[in-house]
Amino acid sequence: MIDINFELPVSKLKEALKNVHPSDIAVLFEDNAEYREKLIEAIGIRRFGEAFIYLNDDLQVRYYLKLEENKKRELLKHFELDDLKTFIELFRVSYHEEILRLLGKERREKVVKLLSYDGDTAGSISSPSFMYFDINSTVKEVTSKVIKESDDNDEIDVIFFHDDVRFVGGLRLQDLIIARESMALYDIVDENYPYAYADDLVASAVRKIRNYDVSVLPVIDDKKVLVGIITADDALDIMKEDHIDAVEGLVALHDHSDASSPLKRSMQRLPWLLMSVVLNIVIATFLTTFSDTIDSNVVLVMFQPMILGMAGNIGTQSIAVTILGLHHEKIKPMRHIRKELFIAIINSLISGLVGVLIVFGFLYLMPNDYADIDKVAMVVGISLVLSMFVSALVGVLLPFILRKLGADEKAASGPIISTVNDFAALGIYFLVATILLINM
Amino acid sequence: MIDINFELPVSKLKEALKNVHPSDIAVLFEDNAEYREKLIEAIGIRRFGEAFIYLNDDLQVRYYLKLEENKKRELLKHFELDDLKTFIELFRVSYHEEILRLLGKERREKVVKLLSYDGDTAGSISSPSFMYFDINSTVKEVTSKVIKESDDNDEIDVIFFHDDVRFVGGLRLQDLIIARESMALYDIVDENYPYAYADDLVASAVRKIRNYDVSVLPVIDDKKVLVGIITADDALDIMKEDHIDAVEGLVALHDHSDASSPLKRSMQRLPWLLMSVVLNIVIATFLTTFSDTIDSNVVLVMFQPMILGMAGNIGTQSIAVTILGLHHEKIKPMRHIRKELFIAIINSLISGLVGVLIVFGFLYLMPNDYADIDKVAMVVGISLVLSMFVSALVGVLLPFILRKLGADEKAASGPIISTVNDFAALGIYFLVATILLINM
């Protein structure tokens, strides 16, 4: 963390901030609300433009809206194109035009193109700053073009080539340097360089970067024309968001960000909680059908949390393992399901067996006036086995079913499913109890 | 996915596999057990060595152990140093020497160095293939050294410089290309290039790559000597593992990998499940102290799943949001806790209010012979508010407390805590019930 004394005069501040990275400038800007104007004065609008996209979303929007039009225009000028696109998407669609009209024609057209891609496609996250040359030129020509077009803002680790207009491959700068001027580009360009299509899913593009160990992945359209690149750094940001999404999905959160107001975040989490209340009333209704069994065997109530908890635990394990598999690897459905169900059977059986022994021991040792403690222990054990297995079965199959239906497999997690599992577990518990304790 | 007809003669197979990426070779090797020898014959040991590290861990170990010594030696020769280190760590420590002695002296020393770093430090994941030059040389000298030392296997997007022996900065290859031969390196090398210390945490190194948007992060030792680099691609792999760890932590899994045997994985998940059984017996014991209240108000049982479920839901939300914050951002503890508790109060109150209304409506409409349905509804409502708030409080505070104690904050999730929350929720429920229904 950087410590800056903002009481210094601007000239000294300028010196102190000279080599601070944009992302650290952003932190300073966020943390020192009272010195924001002074900070901008010290670093200049250009560097502030570079730092701006590192600010939290809320602050970006609020700060931008307060600026006068010429300041807005000035600020936007210093955004890179992909950042500009991300920035515009922070605003409601009806305001986009308002921002776009402040851009120069060329930049506006490129951003409009980026905005036109679907949100979860490779095209939408690609950056249009890349070098793209004719493969029929010479090493010497390409080298001098690289030197001429190289700009401080762009990261160019790999340059790309087309034949006619179609993408043919990539060449690492490092290989261009060691190439002799007389070499034909066709001989050194890697024609098997991996690429993604603009409408491929983001996740699949990220997986390509990871699997093929490239630092830049080119994105081409359906005519095989290069339209953008995704760098490994971009992929890191995407993975971070993705990771957060997955964990939030598991617990039915929608916005973990510290930036939005607590009240707003509270309202985002509430629907799920309330839905869960309603679902639990369905469970209560269902339980009333067993009121005779419960009335005459109140001891069953003691072990209700155990049945619910164990079914819940094994269920979330199965869901998580299945979602992780679907997300990060190409798992083979039948093999995965078979293996997971095998694990579920083993673990349910062992837990049930331990349950019987421990419940019997507990009832035997505790002073109480319940008869049939052996039968109660059996009820708990059998219910554990069955409810755990059912819960695991749901957890393993549901993500696949959702994916098959075209839905997001992550919807399999969350309070709704856990309530459904509660429902099944209690149904099994009291059904087994009714059969063993009442009818026998 | 690549489709290869393995019935083809080796010469044709060689042609078909010519441009297949190592990671795809690995998939083919995994999926076509009966053609493994033929595949190796077609691609040669060198390319097999490159593909080997993409195989699943289990297969790497099993396959390696079956090889004769000279084949082992040959295979190891084609591993990159950081991969070699990862590979060796798949084996138990007592076997490491066995592998190390098959390496040439220079490679052995470098790998031993890598193995010496703690598992979660930047040093342990760094790769020792980098270019490191004296900053007092000329652009021309450096360029010719890059050309000479450049090797197909290394990714060199950034080269690094030392003055004497200490690290002074980095220079992107792209900037080297555009530099005029007469320029002093001191003027073009970025002396603010971000770096990590070898004993920094992996997570902090990854965050640097992400925040500073660099494709390579140099790792230096405490004498400021460059000892390795971490690329953005490496960071992607680490983030993937990290992501999996976090989700597994949330559900107390330890190995989601498809690769180990189901029985082994079953045994890894079992301890938590069994611990949960035991903890639930503690809950049962606790519940017996309320047996009078339960006996005379069996209707309470109907709403027990609601209390448990709601406290559980809000608790996992709080834990997840706190762990995500601690992991991905530098959250300010007091601010985060204050905000989260505000959200918890709002959501508990609203859920409790809805609970009262819905339970009252339910009891009013359902045919039953319970008296005091207004009091029962109050008990459920008050218990919801209190138990949800307590559960959220634990979820927000525990990760901070664990971190303060030097433990992993992810331990806050998992079955133990959910059982503790169950315990608190039921205690509150039956205590409130005893006060309102029995003593009043």
Interface residues (C-beta under 8 A of the other chain):
Chain A: M1 N19 H21 S23 Y54 T143 V146 I147 S150 E155 I156 D157 R172 L173 Q174 D175 L176 I177 I178 E191 N192 P194 V206 I209 R210 N211 Y212 D213 V214 S215 T231 A232 D233 A235 L236 D237 M239 K240 D242 H243 I244 A246 V247 E248 L250 V251 A252 L253 H256 D258 P262 L263 R265 S266 R269 L270 W272 L273 L274 S276 V277 V278 N280 I281 I283 A284 T285 L287 T288 S291 I294 D295 V298 V301 M302 F303 Q304 P305 M306 L308 G309 M310 G312 N313 I314 T316 Q317 I319 A320 V321 I323 L324 G325 H328 E329 K330 I331 R335 H336 K339 E340 F342 I343 I346 N347 I350 S351 V354 G355 I358 V359 F362 M366 N368 L384 P415 S418 T419 D422 L426
Chain B: M1 N19 H21 S23 Y54 T143 V146 I147 S150 E155 I156 D157 R172 L173 Q174 D175 L176 I177 I178 E191 N192 P194 V206 I209 R210 N211 Y212 D213 V214 S215 T231 A232 D233 A235 L236 D237 M239 K240 D242 H243 I244 A246 V247 E248 L250 V251 A252 L253 H256 D258 P262 L263 R265 S266 R269 L270 W272 L273 L274 S276 V277 V278 N280 I281 I283 A284 T285 L287 T288 S291 I294 D295 V298 V301 M302 F303 Q304 P305 M306 L308 G309 M310 G312 N313 I314 T316 Q317 I319 A320 V321 I323 L324 G325 H328 E329 K330 I331 R335 H336 K339 E340 F342 I343 I346 N347 I350 S351 V354 G355 I358 V359 F362 M366 N368 L384 P415 S418 T419 D422 L426
